[in-house]
Amino acid sequence: MLKITAYADRLLADLESLEWPDHIKQMQRHWIGKSEGADVWFALAKIPDTLPDVSVFPKMLRRREGQVEFKIYTTRPDTLFGATYMVLSPEHPLVPAITPDNRRVTVDAYRAEAARKSELERSALAKDKTGVFTGAYAVNPVNGEKIPVWIAEYVLASYGTGAIMAVPAHDQRDLEFALQHGLDVRI
């Protein structure tokens, strides 16, 4: 696999010297995928009895001040107040630990179903946004609000940290998911 992000600055700079139509250059910029944003840590509202070894996943998980936290990356930290739910990839290492017994059969079945699909199938834009509630909650770091943690196939473990904050008022995909699953949309 090419590690395009390691060369993003150079690719973007060299793109400007090409005599290509603007719309082709724009498509290339999107393909290169460089974005600027911030890492944000969300604490779990309740610490699970068992946890994956956070030292194995330092880019995704940490223990801090008696809390267990997971990291998301956002290009829009200004929308933190609008986050109404979180989504982890079905493969995220926290999923087994945060899923209570009364949700385990549903969550495990969904994880198995997602594992049978390719990343392309999972990230297709024109399809229903499937997902299941894990039974866990995270704490929004800007307002202390408890928000539900879901898993959904449209969040990929191979992209970023495999976790997102969902802001339905500012993201079409998050809005579609929220409407489909009866989740809050804060305007």
Z-matrix of the N, CA and C atoms (Angstrom, degrees):
N
C 1 1.454
C 2 1.536 1 108.22
N 3 1.298 2 117.08 1 136.05
C 4 1.460 3 120.97 2 177.76
C 5 1.518 4 109.99 3 -75.06
N 6 1.300 5 115.68 4 139.43
C 7 1.460 6 120.11 5 177.78
C 8 1.530 7 107.76 6 -97.41
N 9 1.320 8 115.51 7 72.85
C 10 1.458 9 122.26 8 -173.85
C 11 1.522 10 111.96 9 -60.49
N 12 1.332 11 117.99 10 -38.89
C 13 1.461 12 119.17 11 -175.37
C 14 1.525 13 112.39 12 -62.62
N 15 1.322 14 118.37 13 -26.03
C 16 1.465 15 120.60 14 178.08
C 17 1.529 16 111.52 15 -67.77
N 18 1.308 17 116.56 16 -22.42
C 19 1.457 18 121.42 17 -178.12
C 20 1.527 19 112.53 18 -114.09
N 21 1.310 20 117.24 19 13.30
C 22 1.463 21 121.71 20 -172.74
C 23 1.523 22 113.27 21 -57.06
N 24 1.325 23 117.30 22 -46.56
C 25 1.469 24 119.31 23 -178.17
C 26 1.522 25 111.30 24 -59.83
N 27 1.328 26 115.96 25 -45.58
C 28 1.465 27 119.72 26 -179.06
C 29 1.522 28 110.85 27 -65.87
N 30 1.322 29 117.17 28 -43.80
C 31 1.464 30 120.56 29 179.16
C 32 1.525 31 111.21 30 -60.32
N 33 1.321 32 116.45 31 -43.96
C 34 1.455 33 119.96 32 -179.66
C 35 1.527 34 111.75 33 -65.49
N 36 1.327 35 117.05 34 -41.33
C 37 1.467 36 120.75 35 179.23
C 38 1.533 37 110.51 36 -64.60
N 39 1.335 38 116.39 37 -44.32
C 40 1.463 39 120.01 38 -178.96
C 41 1.526 40 111.86 39 -68.20
N 42 1.306 41 117.06 40 -27.95
C 43 1.457 42 121.36 41 179.51
C 44 1.529 43 111.45 42 -60.56
N 45 1.323 44 116.02 43 -34.65
C 46 1.472 45 120.19 44 -178.42
C 47 1.521 46 112.39 45 -64.54
N 48 1.337 47 117.89 46 -27.51
C 49 1.468 48 120.14 47 -177.54
C 50 1.534 49 112.52 48 -82.68
N 51 1.317 50 118.01 49 -8.29
C 52 1.462 51 120.71 50 -178.83
C 53 1.520 52 111.43 51 -80.42
N 54 1.315 53 115.89 52 144.35
C 55 1.455 54 121.19 53 177.46
C 56 1.527 55 108.57 54 -94.81
N 57 1.314 56 114.28 55 68.85
C 58 1.460 57 122.08 56 179.20
C 59 1.516 58 108.62 57 -113.89
N 60 1.333 59 116.91 58 156.84
C 61 1.475 60 119.04 59 175.12
C 62 1.536 61 110.04 60 -60.70
N 63 1.330 62 116.43 61 148.02
C 64 1.460 63 121.16 62 -177.18
C 65 1.529 64 112.74 63 -57.33
N 66 1.334 65 117.72 64 -39.34
C 67 1.466 66 119.02 65 -178.16
C 68 1.538 67 111.44 66 -66.44
N 69 1.318 68 117.92 67 -31.09
C 70 1.472 69 120.86 68 176.60
C 71 1.523 70 109.79 69 -71.26
N 72 1.332 71 116.37 70 -41.78
C 73 1.468 72 119.28 71 176.60
C 74 1.526 73 111.06 72 -60.78
N 75 1.330 74 116.28 73 -40.36
C 76 1.465 75 120.15 74 179.34
C 77 1.529 76 110.79 75 -63.72
N 78 1.326 77 117.13 76 -41.17
C 79 1.473 78 120.29 77 176.91
C 80 1.529 79 110.13 78 -61.47
N 81 1.313 80 117.47 79 -40.29
C 82 1.464 81 121.49 80 178.35
C 83 1.535 82 110.94 81 -64.59
N 84 1.333 83 116.98 82 -41.62
C 85 1.467 84 120.07 83 177.45
C 86 1.530 85 110.54 84 -58.60
N 87 1.329 86 116.55 85 -43.56
C 88 1.472 87 120.03 86 178.72
C 89 1.520 88 111.02 87 -65.12
N 90 1.337 89 116.69 88 -38.87
C 91 1.459 90 120.34 89 179.79
C 92 1.527 91 110.56 90 -66.25
N 93 1.313 92 117.32 91 -40.40
C 94 1.468 93 120.74 92 178.42
C 95 1.519 94 109.67 93 -61.36
N 96 1.313 95 116.33 94 -41.04
C 97 1.456 96 120.62 95 168.92
C 98 1.510 97 117.67 96 76.50
N 99 1.290 98 118.81 97 21.04
C 100 1.465 99 119.23 98 177.18
C 101 1.524 100 109.19 99 -71.30
N 102 1.316 101 115.19 100 132.83
C 103 1.458 102 119.19 101 177.46
C 104 1.519 103 108.94 102 -138.54
N 105 1.308 104 115.39 103 154.01
C 106 1.453 105 120.86 104 176.82
C 107 1.511 106 108.30 105 -114.96
N 108 1.314 107 115.64 106 136.30
C 109 1.450 108 119.74 107 -177.87
C 110 1.514 109 110.78 108 -170.95
N 111 1.321 110 114.64 109 -150.14
C 112 1.465 111 120.30 110 -175.59
C 113 1.523 112 110.70 111 -141.74
N 114 1.326 113 114.82 112 148.15
C 115 1.458 114 121.00 113 170.01
C 116 1.517 115 107.03 114 -85.94
N 117 1.332 116 116.09 115 135.74
C 118 1.458 117 121.43 116 178.64
C 119 1.521 118 107.49 117 -129.90
N 120 1.326 119 115.89 118 132.72
C 121 1.461 120 121.27 119 179.71
C 122 1.522 121 109.60 120 -100.51
N 123 1.329 122 115.91 121 128.88
C 124 1.459 123 123.46 122 176.16
C 125 1.525 124 108.52 123 -110.86
N 126 1.326 125 116.73 124 129.21
C 127 1.468 126 121.07 125 177.43
C 128 1.521 127 109.39 126 -83.88
N 129 1.319 128 115.45 127 148.70
C 130 1.460 129 119.67 128 171.19
C 131 1.523 130 107.77 129 -74.98
N 132 1.331 131 116.62 130 140.56
C 133 1.462 132 120.33 131 -179.77
C 134 1.524 133 111.27 132 -67.90
N 135 1.330 134 116.20 133 -29.75
C 136 1.457 135 121.96 134 178.63
C 137 1.521 136 107.70 135 -134.96
N 138 1.323 137 116.18 136 130.62
C 139 1.456 138 119.74 137 179.77
C 140 1.528 139 108.98 138 -79.15
N 141 1.328 140 117.20 139 124.15
C 142 1.464 141 120.32 140 179.75
C 143 1.528 142 111.68 141 -66.05
N 144 1.332 143 115.45 142 158.11
C 145 1.465 144 120.36 143 178.29
C 146 1.520 145 111.84 144 -64.94
N 147 1.326 146 116.74 145 -38.01
C 148 1.457 147 120.98 146 178.21
C 149 1.517 148 108.42 147 -122.57
N 150 1.307 149 114.91 148 143.20
C 151 1.465 150 121.02 149 -179.41
C 152 1.513 151 109.94 150 -135.71
N 153 1.333 152 116.72 151 150.50
C 154 1.458 153 117.37 152 169.74
C 155 1.531 154 108.66 153 -66.20
N 156 1.294 155 116.36 154 155.67
C 157 1.463 156 121.05 155 178.80
C 158 1.529 157 108.52 156 -64.63
N 159 1.331 158 116.98 157 109.63
C 160 1.462 159 120.24 158 -176.10
C 161 1.526 160 112.11 159 -62.71
N 162 1.330 161 117.77 160 -24.59
C 163 1.467 162 119.65 161 179.29
C 164 1.527 163 111.69 162 -69.21
N 165 1.333 164 117.51 163 -20.77
C 166 1.460 165 121.43 164 177.13
C 167 1.533 166 110.60 165 -77.15
N 168 1.317 167 116.88 166 -23.88
C 169 1.462 168 122.68 167 -176.83
C 170 1.533 169 111.01 168 -123.78
N 171 1.336 170 119.32 169 54.61
C 172 1.469 171 119.82 170 -173.28
C 173 1.525 172 114.37 171 -64.35
N 174 1.313 173 118.62 172 -21.96
C 175 1.462 174 120.52 173 179.02
C 176 1.517 175 111.86 174 -83.30
N 177 1.337 176 116.74 175 -8.58
C 178 1.457 177 120.55 176 -175.20
C 179 1.521 178 113.79 177 -120.71
N 180 1.320 179 117.02 178 -32.67
C 181 1.467 180 121.80 179 -171.74
C 182 1.516 181 110.71 180 -133.39
N 183 1.343 182 115.46 181 150.40
C 184 1.459 183 119.43 182 173.12
C 185 1.525 184 109.34 183 -157.50
N 186 1.313 185 114.33 184 160.39
C 187 1.460 186 122.02 185 170.22
C 188 1.517 187 106.41 186 -108.21
N 189 1.327 188 116.15 187 131.63
C 190 1.462 189 120.05 188 -179.22
C 191 1.517 190 108.93 189 -151.05
N 192 1.318 191 115.45 190 125.75
C 193 1.469 192 122.40 191 176.89
C 194 1.528 193 111.95 192 50.07
N 195 1.335 194 115.66 193 46.98
C 196 1.458 195 120.64 194 177.54
C 197 1.517 196 114.74 195 75.63
N 198 1.307 197 117.92 196 7.46
C 199 1.463 198 122.55 197 -179.46
C 200 1.526 199 109.94 198 -112.34
N 201 1.309 200 115.72 199 156.30
C 202 1.457 201 122.21 200 168.41
C 203 1.518 202 105.51 201 -107.12
N 204 1.331 203 115.94 202 126.88
C 205 1.461 204 120.94 203 -175.92
C 206 1.521 205 110.70 204 -124.85
N 207 1.321 206 115.36 205 148.92
C 208 1.455 207 121.20 206 172.87
C 209 1.520 208 108.27 207 -124.04
N 210 1.329 209 114.36 208 150.68
C 211 1.456 210 120.08 209 -172.60
C 212 1.524 211 111.44 210 -102.77
N 213 1.329 212 114.06 211 141.32
C 214 1.456 213 121.74 212 169.13
C 215 1.520 214 107.18 213 -122.92
N 216 1.308 215 116.22 214 159.83
C 217 1.455 216 121.94 215 174.50
C 218 1.517 217 106.74 216 -116.30
N 219 1.301 218 116.45 217 134.58
C 220 1.458 219 119.84 218 178.22
C 221 1.523 220 110.47 219 -135.32
N 222 1.308 221 114.85 220 141.60
C 223 1.467 222 120.15 221 172.53
C 224 1.517 223 109.94 222 -89.07
N 225 1.346 224 116.23 223 -3.66
C 226 1.458 225 120.60 224 -178.28
C 227 1.540 226 110.87 225 -131.07
N 228 1.334 227 118.55 226 67.78
C 229 1.464 228 119.01 227 178.03
C 230 1.526 229 113.15 228 -62.27
N 231 1.334 230 116.48 229 -18.78
C 232 1.469 231 120.07 230 177.96
C 233 1.527 232 112.24 231 -68.50
N 234 1.336 233 118.09 232 -10.47
C 235 1.466 234 120.47 233 -179.16
C 236 1.528 235 112.78 234 -99.99
N 237 1.318 236 118.33 235 9.68
C 238 1.471 237 120.79 236 -178.75
C 239 1.525 238 113.46 237 -54.38
N 240 1.308 239 117.75 238 -37.21
C 241 1.469 240 120.40 239 179.78
C 242 1.529 241 111.73 240 -65.35
N 243 1.329 242 117.86 241 -21.85
C 244 1.453 243 121.55 242 179.96
C 245 1.517 244 115.07 243 -91.56
N 246 1.333 245 117.35 244 -0.68
C 247 1.469 246 120.02 245 179.39
C 248 1.529 247 109.45 246 -68.85
N 249 1.336 248 116.15 247 124.14
C 250 1.460 249 119.82 248 -178.20
C 251 1.524 250 113.07 249 -115.95
N 252 1.322 251 117.16 250 -9.75
C 253 1.460 252 121.46 251 174.03
C 254 1.519 253 108.60 252 -160.85
N 255 1.321 254 116.12 253 165.45
C 256 1.460 255 123.18 254 177.39
C 257 1.515 256 107.33 255 -116.21
N 258 1.334 257 116.61 256 154.18
C 259 1.457 258 120.66 257 174.65
C 260 1.520 259 108.47 258 -133.98
N 261 1.331 260 114.97 259 128.53
C 262 1.456 261 122.34 260 173.15
C 263 1.520 262 108.50 261 -105.72
N 264 1.315 263 116.40 262 152.34
C 265 1.457 264 119.02 263 172.10
C 266 1.525 265 107.68 264 -67.04
N 267 1.319 266 118.13 265 151.62
C 268 1.465 267 119.28 266 178.68
C 269 1.533 268 112.89 267 -58.69
N 270 1.345 269 117.57 268 -24.74
C 271 1.466 270 121.66 269 -179.23
C 272 1.529 271 113.70 270 -89.55
N 273 1.305 272 117.96 271 -3.69
C 274 1.465 273 121.34 272 -175.92
C 275 1.532 274 109.82 273 -55.14
N 276 1.334 275 117.74 274 136.33
C 277 1.469 276 120.05 275 -176.08
C 278 1.526 277 115.11 276 -63.66
N 279 1.323 278 118.21 277 -18.27
C 280 1.465 279 120.09 278 178.20
C 281 1.529 280 113.74 279 -77.60
N 282 1.317 281 117.45 280 -23.78
C 283 1.462 282 120.82 281 -170.86
C 284 1.533 283 113.10 282 -53.77
N 285 1.332 284 119.69 283 -51.72
C 286 1.473 285 117.54 284 -179.77
C 287 1.530 286 112.88 285 -61.26
N 288 1.315 287 117.22 286 -35.02
C 289 1.470 288 120.91 287 -176.37
C 290 1.522 289 112.87 288 -73.09
N 291 1.335 290 117.44 289 -34.56
C 292 1.471 291 119.42 290 -174.72
C 293 1.522 292 113.14 291 -91.47
N 294 1.322 293 117.23 292 -8.67
C 295 1.465 294 120.53 293 -177.70
C 296 1.524 295 110.37 294 -83.61
N 297 1.339 296 117.46 295 116.11
C 298 1.473 297 119.14 296 178.07
C 299 1.533 298 110.70 297 -72.05
N 300 1.315 299 116.16 298 161.70
C 301 1.465 300 121.48 299 -177.06
C 302 1.528 301 112.88 300 -54.41
N 303 1.330 302 117.64 301 -37.92
C 304 1.467 303 119.82 302 -177.03
C 305 1.531 304 113.33 303 -71.57
N 306 1.336 305 118.92 304 -7.93
C 307 1.470 306 123.23 305 177.62
C 308 1.528 307 112.00 306 -114.50
N 309 1.336 308 116.85 307 -7.07
C 310 1.470 309 120.90 308 -170.83
C 311 1.530 310 113.54 309 -59.93
N 312 1.312 311 119.99 310 -45.28
C 313 1.464 312 121.57 311 -177.64
C 314 1.533 313 109.99 312 -61.13
N 315 1.314 314 117.26 313 -45.83
C 316 1.471 315 121.80 314 -179.35
C 317 1.528 316 110.88 315 -64.36
N 318 1.328 317 116.24 316 -46.84
C 319 1.471 318 120.55 317 -178.43
C 320 1.527 319 110.67 318 -65.70
N 321 1.327 320 117.74 319 -45.05
C 322 1.471 321 120.49 320 -179.85
C 323 1.528 322 111.78 321 -63.14
N 324 1.340 323 117.38 322 -39.48
C 325 1.464 324 120.82 323 178.22
C 326 1.529 325 110.43 324 -64.23
N 327 1.329 326 116.30 325 -40.88
C 328 1.461 327 119.67 326 179.35
C 329 1.528 328 110.67 327 -66.76
N 330 1.320 329 116.84 328 -41.28
C 331 1.468 330 120.51 329 178.64
C 332 1.528 331 110.77 330 -61.20
N 333 1.324 332 117.07 331 -41.62
C 334 1.464 333 121.17 332 179.38
C 335 1.532 334 110.55 333 -64.92
N 336 1.323 335 116.52 334 -41.47
C 337 1.469 336 121.23 335 178.03
C 338 1.531 337 110.62 336 -62.21
N 339 1.330 338 117.62 337 -44.74
C 340 1.474 339 121.36 338 179.80
C 341 1.525 340 111.16 339 -64.83
N 342 1.331 341 117.18 340 -34.69
C 343 1.463 342 121.35 341 -178.87
C 344 1.527 343 112.27 342 -65.89
N 345 1.323 344 117.26 343 -23.02
C 346 1.465 345 121.17 344 179.86
C 347 1.527 346 112.87 345 -81.30
N 348 1.328 347 117.38 346 -4.91
C 349 1.466 348 120.86 347 -177.17
C 350 1.523 349 110.62 348 -107.05
N 351 1.327 350 115.56 349 152.15
C 352 1.463 351 120.40 350 174.91
C 353 1.525 352 109.02 351 -77.75
N 354 1.326 353 115.81 352 164.12
C 355 1.472 354 119.52 353 176.20
C 356 1.521 355 110.97 354 -61.78
N 357 1.309 356 117.50 355 -35.62
C 358 1.464 357 120.77 356 178.59
C 359 1.526 358 110.44 357 -63.64
N 360 1.330 359 117.73 358 -44.94
C 361 1.462 360 120.63 359 177.65
C 362 1.522 361 110.87 360 -62.71
N 363 1.319 362 116.80 361 -39.70
C 364 1.461 363 120.85 362 -177.05
C 365 1.516 364 113.00 363 -70.53
N 366 1.315 365 117.36 364 -31.29
C 367 1.463 366 119.44 365 -175.23
C 368 1.524 367 113.15 366 -99.86
N 369 1.324 368 118.09 367 7.82
C 370 1.464 369 121.28 368 179.33
C 371 1.529 370 109.56 369 -57.07
N 372 1.322 371 115.96 370 136.53
C 373 1.463 372 120.73 371 -174.31
C 374 1.524 373 114.27 372 -78.67
N 375 1.318 374 118.43 373 -34.81
C 376 1.459 375 120.87 374 -171.59
C 377 1.529 376 112.28 375 -97.35
N 378 1.306 377 117.51 376 52.91
C 379 1.457 378 120.07 377 178.39
C 380 1.520 379 109.81 378 -142.38
N 381 1.315 380 114.38 379 168.72
C 382 1.459 381 118.73 380 176.68
C 383 1.518 382 110.08 381 -61.90
N 384 1.306 383 115.89 382 146.89
C 385 1.461 384 121.86 383 179.00
C 386 1.527 385 108.12 384 -95.52
N 387 1.319 386 115.93 385 98.31
C 388 1.456 387 119.92 386 -178.03
C 389 1.517 388 110.37 387 -87.98
N 390 1.315 389 115.44 388 155.06
C 391 1.454 390 121.33 389 177.52
C 392 1.510 391 110.45 390 177.25
N 393 1.333 392 115.99 391 168.09
C 394 1.462 393 121.21 392 176.34
C 395 1.526 394 109.52 393 -138.60
N 396 1.315 395 114.96 394 148.90
C 397 1.464 396 122.39 395 176.61
C 398 1.528 397 108.44 396 -74.98
N 399 1.320 398 116.32 397 132.81
C 400 1.473 399 119.99 398 -179.08
C 401 1.525 400 112.56 399 -78.55
N 402 1.328 401 117.00 400 -22.68
C 403 1.461 402 120.35 401 -173.50
C 404 1.523 403 111.90 402 98.91
N 405 1.329 404 116.38 403 -2.53
C 406 1.471 405 121.09 404 -177.68
C 407 1.535 406 110.37 405 -108.27
N 408 1.333 407 113.91 406 164.69
C 409 1.465 408 121.33 407 177.82
C 410 1.520 409 109.30 408 -131.55
N 411 1.323 410 114.68 409 148.98
C 412 1.464 411 121.73 410 173.59
C 413 1.520 412 107.58 411 -113.27
N 414 1.324 413 115.50 412 164.25
C 415 1.459 414 120.92 413 179.49
C 416 1.521 415 108.51 414 -109.73
N 417 1.331 416 115.07 415 122.19
C 418 1.453 417 119.97 416 177.85
C 419 1.533 418 107.77 417 -67.60
N 420 1.345 419 117.85 418 123.03
C 421 1.467 420 119.87 419 -174.38
C 422 1.528 421 115.38 420 -68.14
N 423 1.330 422 118.70 421 -17.64
C 424 1.462 423 119.36 422 -178.08
C 425 1.522 424 113.83 423 -91.39
N 426 1.345 425 117.31 424 -23.07
C 427 1.463 426 117.92 425 -177.98
C 428 1.532 427 114.17 426 -134.40
N 429 1.327 428 117.41 427 0.22
C 430 1.464 429 121.31 428 177.87
C 431 1.517 430 114.54 429 72.61
N 432 1.313 431 117.85 430 6.98
C 433 1.464 432 121.88 431 -179.01
C 434 1.528 433 110.93 432 -72.86
N 435 1.344 434 115.64 433 137.47
C 436 1.460 435 120.98 434 174.21
C 437 1.523 436 108.68 435 -82.68
N 438 1.332 437 115.99 436 126.43
C 439 1.456 438 120.38 437 179.60
C 440 1.529 439 109.13 438 -126.87
N 441 1.346 440 117.38 439 145.04
C 442 1.462 441 120.86 440 -175.52
C 443 1.524 442 112.71 441 -68.24
N 444 1.329 443 114.63 442 148.54
C 445 1.466 444 121.77 443 177.31
C 446 1.530 445 107.54 444 -108.82
N 447 1.304 446 115.96 445 120.62
C 448 1.456 447 124.10 446 179.19
C 449 1.515 448 109.31 447 -110.02
N 450 1.322 449 116.44 448 166.35
C 451 1.464 450 121.04 449 163.78
C 452 1.526 451 106.22 450 -118.19
N 453 1.315 452 115.76 451 145.66
C 454 1.464 453 120.70 452 179.83
C 455 1.520 454 108.42 453 -151.25
N 456 1.320 455 114.75 454 144.69
C 457 1.460 456 119.13 455 -176.56
C 458 1.525 457 113.22 456 -69.14
N 459 1.327 458 118.82 457 -19.10
C 460 1.463 459 119.05 458 -179.69
C 461 1.529 460 112.60 459 -75.07
N 462 1.335 461 117.77 460 -10.88
C 463 1.466 462 120.69 461 172.96
C 464 1.523 463 106.93 462 -96.99
N 465 1.320 464 115.48 463 123.38
C 466 1.460 465 121.41 464 -174.23
C 467 1.521 466 111.37 465 -104.04
N 468 1.320 467 115.81 466 137.61
C 469 1.465 468 120.81 467 178.64
C 470 1.521 469 111.17 468 -65.28
N 471 1.324 470 116.61 469 -27.41
C 472 1.463 471 120.72 470 -176.81
C 473 1.522 472 113.17 471 -81.20
N 474 1.324 473 117.89 472 -5.19
C 475 1.459 474 120.95 473 -178.60
C 476 1.519 475 109.47 474 -113.46
N 477 1.318 476 116.61 475 120.88
C 478 1.468 477 120.91 476 -179.78
C 479 1.508 478 111.20 477 62.38
N 480 1.323 479 115.86 478 -129.72
C 481 1.462 480 120.57 479 -178.77
C 482 1.530 481 112.11 480 -102.15
N 483 1.324 482 117.42 481 4.02
C 484 1.456 483 120.41 482 -178.12
C 485 1.514 484 112.52 483 72.94
N 486 1.339 485 116.60 484 21.47
C 487 1.470 486 121.83 485 -179.64
C 488 1.523 487 108.57 486 -146.31
N 489 1.342 488 115.24 487 142.72
C 490 1.461 489 119.60 488 176.73
C 491 1.522 490 110.49 489 -134.99
N 492 1.324 491 115.14 490 154.29
C 493 1.462 492 119.62 491 164.66
C 494 1.522 493 104.40 492 -93.57
N 495 1.309 494 116.56 493 136.44
C 496 1.452 495 120.48 494 -177.69
C 497 1.522 496 109.72 495 -101.40
N 498 1.324 497 114.91 496 125.49
C 499 1.459 498 121.80 497 -179.27
C 500 1.531 499 107.20 498 -124.45
N 501 1.337 500 116.67 499 84.01
C 502 1.461 501 120.31 500 -173.42
C 503 1.524 502 115.53 501 -58.85
N 504 1.310 503 118.51 502 -27.04
C 505 1.462 504 120.02 503 -179.95
C 506 1.526 505 112.29 504 -74.57
N 507 1.340 506 117.47 505 -13.04
C 508 1.465 507 120.49 506 -176.30
C 509 1.521 508 113.96 507 -124.42
N 510 1.330 509 118.01 508 1.14
C 511 1.459 510 120.42 509 -177.23
C 512 1.530 511 108.58 510 -141.32
N 513 1.325 512 116.64 511 123.65
C 514 1.463 513 121.29 512 -176.17
C 515 1.520 514 112.34 513 -61.51
N 516 1.324 515 117.09 514 -43.77
C 517 1.465 516 120.86 515 -179.92
C 518 1.523 517 110.77 516 -62.22
N 519 1.336 518 116.77 517 -43.67
C 520 1.469 519 120.58 518 177.81
C 521 1.522 520 111.25 519 -64.71
N 522 1.324 521 117.03 520 -36.84
C 523 1.464 522 121.11 521 178.24
C 524 1.529 523 110.55 522 -64.40
N 525 1.328 524 116.21 523 -47.11
C 526 1.463 525 119.94 524 179.12
C 527 1.528 526 111.01 525 -58.60
N 528 1.330 527 116.63 526 -43.49
C 529 1.463 528 121.27 527 179.71
C 530 1.534 529 110.01 528 -64.54
N 531 1.322 530 116.62 529 -46.19
C 532 1.468 531 120.80 530 -178.80
C 533 1.527 532 111.31 531 -60.83
N 534 1.329 533 117.24 532 -44.61
C 535 1.464 534 120.69 533 179.60
C 536 1.525 535 111.31 534 -65.47
N 537 1.316 536 116.25 535 -39.52
C 538 1.457 537 120.59 536 -179.52
C 539 1.528 538 112.59 537 -67.57
N 540 1.340 539 117.17 538 -29.73
C 541 1.464 540 121.13 539 -175.15
C 542 1.535 541 113.57 540 -112.59
N 543 1.328 542 117.59 541 9.50
C 544 1.459 543 121.05 542 176.03
C 545 1.518 544 114.42 543 68.53
N 546 1.321 545 116.95 544 34.10
C 547 1.469 546 121.55 545 179.98
C 548 1.521 547 110.54 546 -94.20
N 549 1.322 548 116.00 547 158.03
C 550 1.470 549 121.69 548 -177.56
C 551 1.524 550 111.81 549 -64.87
N 552 1.319 551 113.89 550 143.39
C 553 1.461 552 122.37 551 171.37
C 554 1.524 553 105.69 552 -123.44
N 555 1.318 554 116.23 553 113.62
C 556 1.461 555 121.13 554 -178.00
C 557 1.520 556 109.63 555 -100.57
N 558 1.325 557 115.43 556 120.53
C 559 1.466 558 119.77 557 -178.49
C 560 1.504 559 110.43 558 -101.02
